[in-house]
Amino acid sequence: MNNEETKALTADQIASDEVVQELLEKYDSESQYRKYAPKSILAFLVSAIAILWSTFQLWVAGFGALDAIKMRAIHLTFVLLLVFLIYPFRKRKLKGLPSALDWLLFSLSLAVGIYIYFASDQLATRGGFPITTDYVFGAIAIIVILEASRRALGKELPILAIIFLLYAYFGKYIPGSFGHSGYSIKRIIEHMYLGTEGIFGIALGVSASYIFLFILFGAFLGETGMAKLINDSSMAIAGTSPGGPAKVAVFASGLMGTISGSAVANVATTGAFTIPLMKSVGYKPYFAGAVEAVASTGGQIMPPVMGAAAFIMAEFLNIPYKDIMIAAVIPAFLYYLAVFVMVHLEALKTGLSGIPKERLPSMKEVIKERGHLVLPLIAIIYLLLKGVTPTFAAFYGIFIAIAASLLRKSTRMSFRSLLAAMEAGAKSSVGVAMATAVVGFIVGVSSLTSLGITLGDNLVSLAHGNLLLTLILAMITAIILGMGMPTTAVYIVAATIAAPSLVKLGVAPLAAHLFVFYFGNISNVTPPVALAAFTGAGIAGADPNKVGWTAARLAIAGFIIPYIWIYSPALIAQGNAVGILLAAVTATVGVVALGSAVQGYMLTRTNPVQRILLLAGALAMIKPGLITDIVGFAVILFVIFWQKRQKRSAATGGFNSAV
């Protein structure tokens, strides 16, 4: 794209839906599903199931009341029905019609859902004693869920679930501390299917209660034109500054994270617009792809609406979601500040300019035309901070979004767009819901065998009780898990096997869970398997490995900050207001210095000694504490004066100490 082609750049120039879908199908297994011909019977059936599912969730959230296991059973049934209609047995059959096997599994999904709905009452009247039919339907449910998760999420998560189930059965043959007495097949089925410790556990419960509604909320915002507001306002704010398009990507992707639950999907949608824009002003293709990948990945740690795992965390820790949201504010700000600083310094270092103002949308016009669309987000934040449950906050947020859309003709939602939002929300929820169902096997086996405690003890033992080494092992565990599983599943597994070891060493539960949550998320840009980075590379036409390593460098703050809050919880808003404010200010200075150290540029290009000093000063500033703050500030100030002298010397043709 040349300068002439950028003449009237606005959000309307986002790449076609076909391009976005192609990228999603290549890098996101959840997007690899059948698209039936419009107005066909199968297309109608899929739409009807999706809309009915959304209707059910809205009704329960606002007006209905169901027992936990019944609500979760209906939620899971809708998921399974959609999976077997739209996800084929093999990915190469995406263009085919459902096979006899698909229809069989579709029918079995309906059967096991209906059975547990009614059997839960009968089980209570029998005093909790299962009968043969319970075991039969339980076995079918396990097989159906494993196959559905393989189709929707890929093979990694179901394989891990099978390993855990085998561990529960063959435990008596395992030597050492991991061995146990072993459980019969009947006992395993009973634990997984007939209670709320396995399939229908907390994870699926959060999906049914909170996560679905927030994804649906995002779908309604999408239908109102929120994406256009985000892109146009980002262009208006940052487009004219040096390297403006990269800053647009940071702003837009961070904001899109509030309505998108997937880093890969975020890259594909916003990146199809921002990456060509970055390339057009001179950014290298690999750098443009990396910027978008890092910015999009941060969306899941961005309050007020974070990734699905954050809602599950609140349930695991039995604390209000607003506590998670508040704790994430400073780390999310520091993460995006680091990315912003590095793209700014890259622009200065390479002499890149912004986009002329006349080629950008007017902020005044953007606000006038679509500014009212932020009302639902403001309402969500207000309700969550007031202590309203996430269920009601999302429920009211959806209706406020509909009402807000009516304020302008250009954003007004029609009945057709309402149905489209309900269908899109349901389809977007399939991956998360399926992940929460299948990790129920992992969580269930951990509770049945005490594996979580055993793993935690062994992790501490392996690290010889050293907290830093245990943190490194927990980080590696989360990143490796993230190479093949959705972030939600990664968090649940890591929270089961890694977080307890940190808590055992005295780390506060919130800090420990946020730690594994962050690294499960940042695995999206951590080579060798970095799906968000690979998606960005696909759009940029760049080497995926080069994009991946560049993204990891840009996300450096995300690798450092979680360690800091373990030792100094003020960064996650724990402690008194003065301490929290001081930690935020000093960490901000540290992150700017960190960006300069990584990019090799501050006021001018830095030499190796200056980079080392900046890195040391940055780490000292990021870590809260009076002594470290004073030392860090002094070091950074010294480098600034050195840089000023160096810059003056270069301007007058004198000796350049950077050489």
C-alpha positions as CSV (number, residue, x, y, z in Angstrom):
1,M,0.0,0.0,0.0
2,N,1.6,3.3,-1.0
3,N,1.0,6.8,0.3
4,E,-1.6,7.6,-2.4
5,E,-3.6,4.6,-1.3
6,T,-3.7,5.8,2.3
7,K,-5.4,9.0,1.3
8,A,-8.7,8.3,3.0
9,L,-7.8,5.7,5.6
10,T,-10.7,4.9,8.0
11,A,-12.0,1.8,9.6
12,D,-14.1,1.2,6.5
13,Q,-11.0,-0.1,4.7
14,I,-10.7,-3.2,6.9
15,A,-9.9,-6.3,4.8
16,S,-12.7,-8.4,3.6
17,D,-14.5,-10.9,5.8
18,E,-13.2,-13.6,3.5
19,V,-9.5,-12.7,4.3
20,V,-10.2,-12.6,8.0
21,Q,-12.0,-15.9,7.9
22,E,-9.2,-17.5,6.0
23,L,-6.7,-16.4,8.6
24,L,-8.9,-17.6,11.5
25,E,-9.3,-21.0,9.8
26,K,-5.6,-21.4,9.4
27,Y,-4.5,-20.5,13.0
28,D,-7.6,-20.8,15.1
29,S,-9.1,-24.3,15.4
30,E,-12.3,-22.9,16.8
31,S,-12.9,-21.1,13.5
32,Q,-12.5,-24.2,11.3
33,Y,-16.2,-25.1,10.9
34,R,-18.7,-25.7,8.2
35,K,-20.5,-22.7,6.5
36,Y,-23.8,-23.9,5.1
37,A,-25.4,-22.3,2.1
38,P,-27.6,-19.4,3.1
39,K,-31.3,-20.2,3.5
40,S,-30.6,-24.0,3.5
41,I,-32.3,-26.2,6.1
42,L,-29.0,-26.9,7.9
43,A,-28.1,-23.2,8.0
44,F,-31.5,-22.5,9.5
45,L,-31.1,-25.4,12.0
46,V,-27.7,-24.0,13.2
47,S,-29.1,-20.5,13.4
48,A,-32.1,-21.7,15.3
49,I,-30.1,-23.6,17.9
50,A,-27.7,-20.7,18.4
51,I,-30.5,-18.2,18.8
52,L,-32.4,-20.5,21.1
53,W,-29.3,-21.0,23.2
54,S,-28.8,-17.2,23.5
55,T,-32.5,-16.8,24.4
56,F,-32.2,-19.4,27.1
57,Q,-29.1,-17.8,28.6
58,L,-30.8,-14.3,28.7
59,W,-33.9,-15.7,30.2
60,V,-32.1,-17.5,33.0
61,A,-29.9,-14.5,33.7
62,G,-32.8,-12.1,33.9
63,F,-35.8,-14.0,35.0
64,G,-35.2,-17.8,35.5
65,A,-33.7,-19.8,38.2
66,L,-32.4,-23.4,37.8
67,D,-30.4,-25.8,39.9
68,A,-26.7,-25.5,39.0
69,I,-26.4,-29.0,37.4
70,K,-29.6,-28.5,35.3
71,M,-28.4,-25.1,34.0
72,R,-25.0,-26.5,33.2
73,A,-26.5,-29.5,31.5
74,I,-28.6,-27.4,29.2
75,H,-25.7,-25.1,28.5
76,L,-23.5,-28.1,27.6
77,T,-26.2,-29.7,25.4
78,F,-26.5,-26.6,23.2
79,V,-22.7,-26.6,22.9
80,L,-22.5,-30.2,21.8
81,L,-25.4,-29.9,19.3
82,L,-23.6,-27.0,17.6
83,V,-20.3,-28.8,17.6
84,F,-21.5,-31.9,15.8
85,L,-23.5,-29.8,13.3
86,I,-20.7,-27.4,12.3
87,Y,-17.4,-29.2,13.1
88,P,-16.7,-32.2,10.9
89,F,-14.9,-35.4,11.9
90,R,-11.9,-34.3,9.8
91,K,-11.0,-30.7,9.0
92,R,-10.6,-31.4,5.3
93,K,-14.4,-32.1,5.1
94,L,-15.4,-28.5,6.0
95,K,-17.4,-28.2,2.8
96,G,-19.3,-31.4,3.3
97,L,-22.7,-32.1,4.9
98,P,-23.0,-33.8,8.3
99,S,-22.3,-37.6,8.1
100,A,-24.3,-40.4,9.8
101,L,-21.7,-40.3,12.6
102,D,-22.3,-36.6,13.1
103,W,-26.1,-37.1,13.4
104,L,-25.5,-40.1,15.8
105,L,-23.3,-37.9,18.1
106,F,-25.8,-35.1,17.7
107,S,-28.6,-37.4,19.0
108,L,-26.4,-38.8,21.8
109,S,-25.6,-35.2,22.9
110,L,-29.3,-34.4,23.2
111,A,-29.9,-37.7,25.1
112,V,-27.1,-37.3,27.7
113,G,-28.2,-33.7,28.3
114,I,-31.9,-34.5,28.8
115,Y,-31.0,-37.6,30.9
116,I,-28.8,-35.7,33.5
117,Y,-31.4,-32.9,33.6
118,F,-34.0,-35.3,34.9
119,A,-31.7,-37.8,36.6
120,S,-30.3,-35.2,39.0
121,D,-33.6,-35.1,40.9
122,Q,-34.0,-38.9,40.8
123,L,-30.5,-39.4,42.1
124,A,-31.3,-37.2,45.1
125,T,-34.4,-39.3,45.9
126,R,-32.3,-42.5,45.7
127,G,-29.9,-41.1,48.3
128,G,-27.2,-40.5,45.8
129,F,-26.9,-44.2,44.7
130,P,-26.3,-44.6,40.9
131,I,-28.0,-47.2,38.8
132,T,-26.9,-48.9,35.6
133,T,-28.5,-46.4,33.3
134,D,-26.6,-43.6,35.1
135,Y,-23.3,-45.3,34.2
136,V,-24.3,-45.9,30.6
137,F,-25.2,-42.3,30.0
138,G,-22.2,-41.1,31.9
139,A,-19.9,-43.2,29.7
140,I,-21.6,-41.9,26.6
141,A,-21.2,-38.3,27.9
142,I,-17.5,-38.7,28.5
143,I,-16.9,-40.1,24.9
144,V,-19.1,-37.4,23.3
145,I,-17.4,-34.6,25.2
146,L,-13.9,-35.8,24.3
147,E,-14.8,-36.1,20.6
148,A,-16.5,-32.7,20.6
149,S,-13.5,-31.0,22.2
150,R,-11.2,-32.7,19.6
151,R,-13.3,-31.3,16.8
152,A,-13.7,-27.8,18.2
153,L,-10.3,-27.2,20.0
154,G,-7.8,-29.7,18.5
155,K,-6.3,-32.8,19.9
156,E,-4.1,-31.5,22.7
157,L,-6.7,-30.8,25.4
158,P,-8.7,-34.1,25.0
159,I,-5.4,-36.0,25.0
160,L,-4.5,-34.3,28.3
161,A,-7.9,-35.1,29.6
162,I,-7.6,-38.8,28.6
163,I,-4.2,-39.0,30.4
164,F,-5.8,-37.7,33.6
165,L,-8.6,-40.2,33.3
166,L,-6.1,-43.0,32.8
167,Y,-4.2,-41.8,35.8
168,A,-7.3,-42.1,37.9
169,Y,-7.8,-45.7,36.9
170,F,-4.2,-47.0,36.8
171,G,-3.0,-45.1,39.9
172,K,-2.3,-48.3,41.9
173,Y,0.4,-49.2,39.3
174,I,2.2,-45.9,39.6
175,P,5.2,-45.9,42.1
176,G,6.2,-43.1,44.3
177,S,4.3,-40.1,45.5
178,F,2.1,-39.9,42.4
179,G,0.7,-43.4,43.0
180,H,-2.8,-43.9,44.6
181,S,-5.2,-46.8,45.2
182,G,-6.9,-46.4,41.8
183,Y,-10.5,-46.0,41.1
184,S,-13.0,-48.2,39.2
185,I,-14.5,-47.1,35.9
186,K,-17.9,-46.8,37.6
187,R,-16.5,-44.6,40.3
188,I,-14.8,-42.4,37.7
189,I,-18.0,-42.0,35.7
190,E,-20.0,-41.2,38.8
191,H,-17.5,-38.5,39.8
192,M,-17.4,-37.0,36.3
193,Y,-21.0,-37.1,35.3
194,L,-23.3,-37.3,38.3
195,G,-22.1,-34.4,40.4
196,T,-20.5,-31.0,40.2
197,E,-16.9,-32.1,40.7
198,G,-16.3,-33.1,37.1
199,I,-17.9,-32.2,33.8
200,F,-20.5,-30.0,35.5
201,G,-18.0,-28.3,37.8
202,I,-17.1,-24.7,38.5
203,A,-15.5,-24.1,35.1
204,L,-18.6,-25.1,33.1
205,G,-20.7,-23.2,35.7
206,V,-18.9,-20.0,35.1
207,S,-19.2,-20.5,31.3
208,A,-23.0,-20.9,31.7
209,S,-23.4,-18.0,34.2
210,Y,-20.9,-15.3,33.2
211,I,-18.8,-16.0,30.2
212,F,-21.5,-16.7,27.7
213,L,-23.3,-13.4,28.5
214,F,-20.1,-11.4,28.2
215,I,-19.3,-12.9,24.8
216,L,-22.9,-12.2,23.8
217,F,-22.5,-8.6,25.0
218,G,-19.4,-8.4,22.7
219,A,-21.5,-9.7,19.8
220,F,-24.2,-7.0,20.4
221,L,-21.5,-4.3,20.6
222,G,-20.1,-5.6,17.3
223,E,-23.5,-5.4,15.6
224,T,-23.8,-1.7,16.7
225,G,-20.6,-0.8,15.0
226,M,-18.3,-0.6,18.0
227,A,-15.3,-1.9,15.9
228,K,-15.6,1.1,13.6
229,L,-15.7,3.4,16.6
230,I,-12.6,1.8,18.1
231,N,-10.6,1.9,14.8
232,D,-11.7,5.4,13.8
233,S,-11.1,6.9,17.3
234,S,-7.7,5.2,17.5
235,M,-6.8,6.6,14.1
236,A,-7.9,10.1,15.2
237,I,-5.9,9.9,18.4
238,A,-2.6,8.4,17.3
239,G,-2.5,8.5,13.5
240,T,-0.5,11.7,13.1
241,S,2.2,10.9,15.6
242,P,5.6,9.3,14.5
243,G,4.8,5.7,13.4
244,G,1.1,6.5,14.1
245,P,-0.3,3.3,12.6
246,A,1.5,1.1,15.1
247,K,0.1,3.2,17.9
248,V,-3.3,2.8,16.3
249,A,-2.8,-0.9,16.5
250,V,-2.0,-0.7,20.2
251,F,-5.0,1.4,21.0
252,A,-7.5,-0.4,18.8
253,S,-6.4,-3.9,19.7
254,G,-6.4,-3.1,23.4
255,L,-9.9,-1.7,23.2
256,M,-11.1,-4.6,21.0
257,G,-9.9,-6.9,23.8
258,T,-12.9,-5.6,25.8
259,I,-15.3,-7.2,23.3
260,S,-13.1,-10.1,22.0
261,G,-12.2,-13.1,24.0
262,S,-9.6,-14.5,21.6
263,A,-6.1,-13.2,20.8
264,V,-6.1,-14.9,17.4
265,A,-9.5,-13.6,16.5
266,N,-8.4,-10.1,17.6
267,V,-5.3,-10.2,15.4
268,A,-7.3,-11.4,12.4
269,T,-9.9,-8.7,12.7
270,T,-8.0,-5.6,13.7
271,G,-4.7,-6.8,12.2
272,A,-6.3,-7.0,8.7
273,F,-6.6,-3.2,8.9
274,T,-3.7,-2.1,11.1
275,I,-0.9,-4.3,9.7
276,P,-1.1,-3.1,6.1
277,L,-1.4,0.4,7.5
278,M,1.8,0.0,9.5
279,K,3.6,-1.3,6.5
280,S,2.4,1.6,4.4
281,V,4.4,4.1,6.5
282,G,7.6,2.1,6.6
283,Y,7.4,-0.5,9.4
284,K,9.1,-3.8,8.5
285,P,6.5,-6.5,7.9
286,Y,7.7,-8.7,10.7
287,F,7.6,-5.7,13.1
288,A,4.1,-4.8,12.0
289,G,2.8,-8.4,12.6
290,A,4.5,-8.5,16.0
291,V,3.0,-5.2,17.2
292,E,-0.5,-6.4,16.3
293,A,0.1,-9.8,17.9
294,V,1.3,-8.3,21.2
295,A,-1.4,-5.7,21.3
296,S,-4.2,-8.2,20.6
297,T,-2.8,-10.7,23.2
298,G,-3.1,-8.0,25.9
299,G,-6.8,-7.8,25.3
300,Q,-7.4,-10.7,27.6
301,I,-5.7,-8.9,30.5
302,M,-7.5,-5.6,29.9
303,P,-10.2,-4.6,32.3
304,P,-13.2,-4.2,32.5
305,V,-14.0,-7.3,30.5
306,M,-11.0,-9.6,30.6
307,G,-10.6,-13.0,29.2
308,A,-13.0,-15.8,30.2
309,A,-10.3,-17.2,32.6
310,A,-10.6,-14.1,34.8
311,F,-14.3,-15.0,35.6
312,I,-13.3,-18.6,36.4
313,M,-10.5,-17.2,38.6
314,A,-13.0,-15.2,40.6
315,E,-15.1,-18.4,41.2
316,F,-12.0,-20.5,42.1
317,L,-10.9,-17.9,44.6
318,N,-14.4,-17.1,45.8
319,I,-14.0,-13.4,45.4
320,P,-15.9,-10.7,43.5
321,Y,-14.9,-10.3,39.9
322,K,-14.3,-6.6,40.5
323,D,-11.4,-7.6,42.7
324,I,-9.8,-9.4,39.8
325,M,-10.6,-6.4,37.5
326,I,-9.0,-3.9,39.9
327,A,-6.0,-6.0,40.5
328,A,-5.4,-6.2,36.7
329,V,-5.5,-2.4,36.1
330,I,-1.9,-1.5,36.8
331,P,-0.3,-4.6,35.1
332,A,-2.5,-4.1,32.0
333,F,-1.5,-0.4,31.8
334,L,2.2,-1.2,32.2
335,Y,1.9,-3.9,29.5
336,Y,0.4,-1.6,27.0
337,L,2.7,1.3,28.0
338,A,5.7,-0.9,27.3
339,V,4.4,-1.8,23.8
340,F,3.5,1.9,23.1
341,V,6.9,3.1,24.1
342,M,8.7,0.5,22.0
343,V,6.7,1.3,18.8
344,H,7.3,5.0,19.4
345,L,11.0,4.5,19.8
346,E,11.1,2.2,16.8
347,A,9.5,5.1,14.8
348,L,12.0,7.6,16.0
349,K,15.0,5.3,15.5
350,T,14.0,4.5,11.9
351,G,12.7,8.0,11.1
352,L,9.1,7.0,10.4
353,S,6.3,9.6,10.2
354,G,2.6,9.5,10.9
355,I,-0.3,9.9,8.5
356,P,-1.3,13.4,7.4
357,K,-4.2,14.8,9.5
358,E,-6.4,15.3,6.4
359,R,-6.3,11.6,5.7
360,L,-7.6,10.7,9.1
361,P,-11.1,10.7,10.5
362,S,-12.1,13.7,12.7
363,M,-12.3,12.8,16.4
364,K,-15.2,15.3,16.7
365,E,-17.1,13.6,13.9
366,V,-16.3,10.1,15.3
367,I,-17.7,11.0,18.7
368,K,-20.7,12.8,17.2
369,E,-21.5,9.8,15.0
370,R,-20.7,6.8,17.3
371,G,-19.6,8.2,20.7
372,H,-22.9,7.0,22.3
373,L,-21.7,3.4,21.8
374,V,-19.4,3.6,24.8
375,L,-22.4,3.9,27.1
376,P,-22.8,0.1,27.5
377,L,-19.1,-0.2,28.5
378,I,-19.4,2.6,31.0
379,A,-22.5,0.9,32.4
380,I,-20.7,-2.4,32.7
381,I,-17.8,-0.8,34.6
382,Y,-20.2,1.0,36.9
383,L,-22.2,-2.1,37.7
384,L,-19.2,-4.3,38.4
385,L,-17.6,-1.7,40.7
386,K,-20.9,-1.3,42.5
387,G,-20.8,-5.0,43.3
388,V,-23.5,-6.2,40.9
389,T,-22.8,-9.8,39.9
390,P,-21.2,-10.3,36.4
391,T,-24.3,-12.2,35.3
392,F,-26.6,-9.1,35.9
393,A,-23.9,-6.7,34.7
394,A,-23.6,-8.5,31.4
395,F,-27.4,-8.9,31.2
396,Y,-28.1,-5.2,31.7
397,G,-25.2,-4.3,29.5
398,I,-26.7,-6.1,26.5
399,F,-30.0,-4.2,26.8
400,I,-28.2,-0.9,27.3
401,A,-26.2,-1.7,24.1
402,I,-29.5,-2.2,22.2
403,A,-30.9,1.0,23.7
404,A,-27.7,3.0,22.9
405,S,-27.8,1.8,19.3
406,L,-31.2,3.5,18.8
407,L,-29.8,7.0,19.5
408,R,-28.4,7.2,15.9
409,K,-29.9,5.9,12.7
410,S,-26.5,4.7,11.5
411,T,-26.0,2.5,14.5
412,R,-29.6,1.4,15.1
413,M,-30.0,-2.3,15.4
414,S,-32.8,-4.0,13.5
415,F,-34.6,-7.2,14.4
416,R,-32.4,-9.0,11.9
417,S,-29.2,-7.6,13.5
418,L,-30.5,-8.6,16.9
419,L,-30.8,-12.2,15.7
420,A,-27.4,-12.0,14.0
421,A,-25.9,-10.9,17.3
422,M,-27.5,-13.7,19.2
423,E,-26.3,-16.2,16.6
424,A,-22.8,-14.8,16.5
425,G,-22.5,-14.7,20.3
426,A,-23.6,-18.4,20.6
427,K,-21.1,-19.5,18.0
428,S,-18.3,-17.5,19.6
429,S,-19.1,-19.2,22.9
430,V,-18.6,-22.7,21.6
431,G,-14.8,-22.9,22.1
432,V,-14.8,-21.5,25.6
433,A,-17.8,-23.6,26.7
434,M,-16.2,-26.7,25.2
435,A,-12.9,-26.0,26.9
436,T,-14.6,-25.6,30.3
437,A,-16.4,-28.9,29.9
438,V,-13.4,-31.0,29.0
439,V,-11.1,-29.5,31.6
440,G,-13.8,-30.8,34.0
441,F,-12.1,-34.2,33.6
442,I,-8.7,-32.7,34.7
443,V,-10.2,-30.8,37.7
444,G,-12.3,-33.8,38.6
445,V,-9.4,-36.3,38.6
446,S,-7.3,-33.8,40.6
447,S,-10.0,-33.6,43.3
448,L,-10.6,-37.3,43.2
449,T,-7.0,-38.3,43.6
450,S,-5.5,-35.2,45.3
451,L,-3.3,-34.9,42.3
452,G,-3.3,-31.1,42.5
453,I,-1.8,-31.2,46.0
454,T,0.7,-33.9,44.9
455,L,1.9,-31.9,41.9
456,G,2.2,-28.7,44.0
457,D,4.3,-30.6,46.6
458,N,6.6,-32.0,43.9
459,L,6.9,-28.7,42.2
460,V,8.1,-27.1,45.5
461,S,10.4,-30.1,46.1
462,L,11.9,-29.8,42.6
463,A,12.6,-26.2,43.3
464,H,14.0,-27.1,46.7
465,G,11.5,-24.7,48.3
466,N,13.0,-21.7,46.4
467,L,10.2,-19.3,45.4
468,L,12.0,-17.8,42.4
469,L,12.7,-21.2,40.9
470,T,9.1,-22.3,41.6
471,L,7.9,-19.2,39.8
472,I,10.1,-20.0,36.8
473,L,8.7,-23.6,36.7
474,A,5.1,-22.4,37.0
475,M,5.8,-19.9,34.2
476,I,7.3,-22.7,32.0
477,T,4.3,-24.9,32.8
478,A,1.8,-22.3,31.7
479,I,3.6,-21.4,28.5
480,I,4.0,-25.0,27.5
481,L,0.3,-25.6,28.1
482,G,-0.5,-22.5,26.1
483,M,1.2,-23.9,23.0
484,G,-1.7,-26.2,22.2
485,M,-4.7,-25.1,24.3
486,P,-7.0,-22.1,24.7
487,T,-6.1,-19.6,27.4
488,T,-9.1,-20.6,29.5
489,A,-8.1,-24.2,29.6
490,V,-4.5,-23.3,30.2
491,Y,-5.5,-21.2,33.2
492,I,-7.7,-23.9,34.7
493,V,-5.0,-26.6,34.4
494,A,-2.2,-24.3,35.6
495,A,-4.4,-23.2,38.5
496,T,-4.9,-26.9,39.4
497,I,-1.2,-28.0,39.2
498,A,1.0,-24.9,39.5
499,A,-0.8,-22.2,41.6
500,P,-1.1,-24.4,44.7
501,S,2.7,-24.7,44.9
502,L,3.0,-20.9,44.9
503,V,0.4,-20.6,47.6
504,K,2.2,-23.2,49.7
505,L,5.3,-21.0,49.6
506,G,3.4,-18.1,51.0
507,V,2.2,-16.3,47.9
508,A,-1.3,-14.7,48.2
509,P,-3.8,-16.8,46.2
510,L,-4.9,-13.8,44.0
511,A,-1.2,-13.1,43.1
512,A,-0.5,-16.8,42.4
513,H,-3.5,-17.2,40.1
514,L,-2.9,-14.0,38.2
515,F,0.7,-15.2,37.7
516,V,-0.3,-18.4,35.9
517,F,-3.2,-16.6,34.1
518,Y,-0.8,-14.0,32.6
519,F,1.7,-16.6,31.4
520,G,-1.0,-18.8,29.9
521,N,-2.1,-15.7,28.0
522,I,1.3,-14.5,26.9
523,S,2.0,-18.0,25.5
524,N,0.2,-16.6,22.4
525,V,3.3,-14.6,21.5
526,T,5.9,-17.0,23.0
527,P,7.9,-19.1,20.4
528,P,8.1,-21.8,19.2
529,V,4.3,-22.0,19.1
530,A,2.8,-18.5,19.2
531,L,-0.5,-18.6,17.4
532,A,-1.3,-14.8,17.7
533,A,2.2,-14.0,16.2
534,F,1.7,-16.6,13.5
535,T,-1.7,-15.0,12.6
536,G,0.0,-11.6,12.4
537,A,2.7,-13.1,10.2
538,G,0.1,-14.4,7.9
539,I,-1.4,-11.0,7.4
540,A,2.0,-9.2,7.2
541,G,3.5,-11.8,4.8
542,A,6.5,-12.2,7.1
543,D,8.5,-15.1,8.5
544,P,6.4,-16.5,11.4
545,N,9.5,-17.2,13.6
546,K,10.8,-13.7,13.1
547,V,7.4,-12.3,14.0
548,G,7.2,-14.6,17.1
549,W,10.6,-13.6,18.5
550,T,10.0,-9.9,17.8
551,A,6.6,-10.2,19.6
552,A,8.2,-11.8,22.6
553,R,10.7,-8.9,22.7
554,L,7.9,-6.3,22.5
555,A,6.0,-8.2,25.3
556,I,9.0,-8.1,27.6
557,A,7.0,-6.3,30.3
558,G,4.6,-9.1,30.4
559,F,7.4,-11.5,31.3
560,I,8.8,-9.3,34.1
561,I,5.9,-7.6,35.8
562,P,4.2,-10.9,37.1
563,Y,7.4,-11.7,39.1
564,I,7.4,-8.2,40.6
565,W,3.8,-8.4,42.0
566,I,4.6,-11.7,43.6
567,Y,7.2,-10.0,45.8
568,S,5.5,-6.6,45.9
569,P,1.7,-7.0,45.7
570,A,1.2,-3.2,45.4
571,L,1.3,-3.6,41.6
572,I,-1.9,-5.6,41.8
573,A,-3.6,-3.0,44.1
574,Q,-2.9,-4.8,47.3
575,G,-2.1,-2.6,50.3
576,N,-2.6,1.1,51.1
577,A,-3.5,3.7,48.5
578,V,-0.2,5.6,48.9
579,G,1.9,2.5,48.4
580,I,-0.2,1.5,45.4
581,L,0.1,4.9,43.8
582,L,3.9,5.1,44.4
583,A,4.3,1.6,42.9
584,A,2.3,2.6,39.8
585,V,4.3,5.8,39.2
586,T,7.8,4.3,39.7
587,A,6.8,1.2,37.6
588,T,5.7,3.5,34.9
589,V,9.1,5.2,34.8
590,G,10.7,1.8,34.9
591,V,8.7,0.5,31.9
592,V,9.6,3.5,29.8
593,A,13.3,2.8,30.6
594,L,12.8,-0.9,29.9
595,G,11.4,0.0,26.4
596,S,14.4,2.2,25.8
597,A,16.8,-0.6,26.8
598,V,15.1,-3.2,24.6
599,Q,14.8,-0.8,21.6
600,G,18.3,0.6,22.0
601,Y,17.0,4.1,21.7
602,M,16.1,6.9,24.2
603,L,16.9,10.5,23.2
604,T,19.2,9.0,20.6
605,R,20.7,5.6,19.9
606,T,22.1,3.9,23.0
607,N,25.4,2.1,23.3
608,P,25.7,-1.3,25.0
609,V,26.7,0.2,28.4
610,Q,23.7,2.6,28.3
611,R,21.3,-0.3,27.5
612,I,22.6,-2.3,30.4
613,L,22.2,0.6,32.8
614,L,18.7,1.3,31.5
615,L,17.7,-2.3,32.0
616,A,19.1,-2.3,35.5
617,G,17.4,1.0,36.3
618,A,14.1,-0.2,34.8
619,L,14.1,-3.4,36.9
620,A,14.9,-1.4,40.0
621,M,12.1,1.1,39.3
622,I,9.5,-1.6,38.4
623,K,10.1,-3.4,41.7
624,P,8.4,-1.3,44.5
625,G,10.6,-0.2,47.4
626,L,12.2,3.1,48.4
627,I,15.9,2.0,48.0
628,T,15.3,0.3,44.6
629,D,13.3,3.3,43.4
630,I,16.1,5.8,44.4
631,V,18.8,3.6,42.8
632,G,16.8,3.0,39.7
633,F,15.9,6.7,39.3
634,A,19.5,7.8,39.7
635,V,20.7,5.3,37.1
636,I,18.0,6.3,34.6
637,L,18.7,10.0,35.2
638,F,22.4,9.4,34.7
639,V,21.7,7.8,31.3
640,I,19.4,10.7,30.3
641,F,22.2,13.2,31.0
642,W,24.6,11.0,29.1
643,Q,22.2,10.8,26.2
644,K,21.7,14.6,26.1
645,R,25.5,15.2,26.1
646,Q,25.9,12.6,23.4
647,K,23.1,14.2,21.3
648,R,24.6,17.6,21.6
649,S,28.0,16.3,20.6
650,A,26.6,14.5,17.6
651,A,24.8,17.7,16.6
652,T,28.0,19.8,16.7
653,G,30.0,17.1,14.9
654,G,31.9,16.2,18.0
655,F,32.8,12.7,19.3
656,N,29.8,10.4,19.4
657,S,30.0,8.2,22.4
658,A,27.5,5.8,20.9
659,V,30.0,4.7,18.3
